[in-house]
Amino acid sequence: MIYDVIIIGAGAAGLFASVAASQEGASVLVLEKNKKAGKKLRLTGGGRCNVTSTLSIDEIIENIPGNGKFLYSTFSQFNNQDLLTFFPEHHVPLKEEDHGRVFPTTDKARTIVECLENTAKEQGAEFKFQTEVQSIREENGLWYVKTEQESFCAYTLIIATGGCTYRQTGSTGDGYRFAKGQGHTVTPLYPTEAPLISEEAFIKDRTLQGISLREVALTVWNEQGKKVITHQHDLLFTHFGLSGPAALRCSMFINQLLRTQKEVIVTVNFHPEKSETDWQKYFQTKQKEAGKKSVKNAWNDQFQERVLLFLCEQSGIDPQQPVQQITPAQYETFYQKMTALPLSIVRTYPLEKAFVTGGGVSLKEITPKTLESKKKQNLFFAGEVLDINAYTGGFNLTAAFCMGYVAGKQAATLASYYHY
C-alpha cells in the first residue's frame, strides 16, 4: 500500500499533523517508537499541558526568541486562536490562567493527547507504536520508510521527531540524522529553557536555597558589560544556582555567550517595580518612623527574612544595627546589591535535562508557507526538530501544534495530486 502521508513521531507536531492530514481525506500512517503517543507531551506544564497562550500573534512571536519570525506564515494559516477553538469543539474545554497561559480544565495533559490521537483515528489515520524508524529514502517520487519490522511507502513524508531533550521520552535526535541524510544542514544544538548553574560561594553554601521570588528581574550581560536581555518573572534559588521562569528564559542567551566565554554574569533585581526614588523615600521614611528598630525588623516588610539577612551580609550591614545608624554609603551598597546582585553562571543544565532544544534543521532550507524541504520534494518538517525554540508558557506547544497542522494539511494536499 502507498500511503498519502507518513508521519514519523507522535508528539505534539506529529499528532496535529495526523489530525490535519486525515481531515483532508488523506490516508495517514503515524510511526512512533514509544508504546503510546505524546510521551513528552504528557509531561508538559507539570503534567497539566500548557496548550497555548491568549496573547496576540506578535506577542507570541516575541516569546519565540529562536527564529520566531519564521512562523508568521504558519500562524497566518493556523494559530493560537484556532487552537482555542479546536479543543473545545473536540470536547476538551480550556481555561485561562496567569500570563495568558491556557490549560485543559481537566488539568491533565493526557486529555490533550487522547483528543488528538482519537480525532485522527476517527478520521482514518493509522498508528503503529513501538515502531522505530531506521532509515528513510526517496526513490522515483515516493518515500520509503524502513523500520525494524517492515518498510512503508508514501507520496509525502513528515518528520516530527522532536529535539534532544527528555531523551527518556524518545527524543534522541533521530530527525537530525534523517535530515542530514537528505542533504539538510543541522545548526548547532544547545539547551534552552534550562536551569542555570553557578559556583558562587553563597550558592554552594545553600544560603538562599529554596527561596522563591515573584516578578524578579534577571539580566544577562556579555563580556563587554553590555546588557543582552532582561526577563522579569518568578525566580527560584536552588542548591546549584537559579531556576524558575526568569532563569529558564535567560538560558538560551547564556548558552550562546558560553560558546566564546568561560562564564556569564547575570544580575538579580529583587524589586524591579520600584525606582531609585521610591527606595530613597522608603529608606528615609523608615529612618524617621522606625529609627530605633533594627534593620532586620524595620525592612522586613519588603524582603523575606533570609533574603534580607543575605543582602545585609553582602552590603556589610549588621542586621541588628538600628536603622537610624545606617550611613549613606551603607544605603548605597545595599541598594546596589538589592537591584543588581551579580552571579557568575558557568553552565546550564545539559541538553538531556533541558526543557527545549535550541538549534535544529536549518530554516534556510525550509519553505515557510508549506514547511516543505527545499532540498527534497514531498518531504516536510514540523516541531522542535526545526531550528525554532520558545520560552515556556505555552509558546513551544503553540508552535509545534500549528506547524503540525500546516505540514499535515500541505502534505495531504500535495499527495492528493497523485490521485488524479
Order of alpha helices (4+ residues) and beta strands (2+ residues): beta-alpha-beta-beta-alpha-alpha-alpha-beta-beta-alpha-beta-beta-beta-beta-alpha-beta-beta-alpha-beta-beta-beta-alpha-beta-alpha-alpha-alpha-alpha-beta-beta-beta-alpha
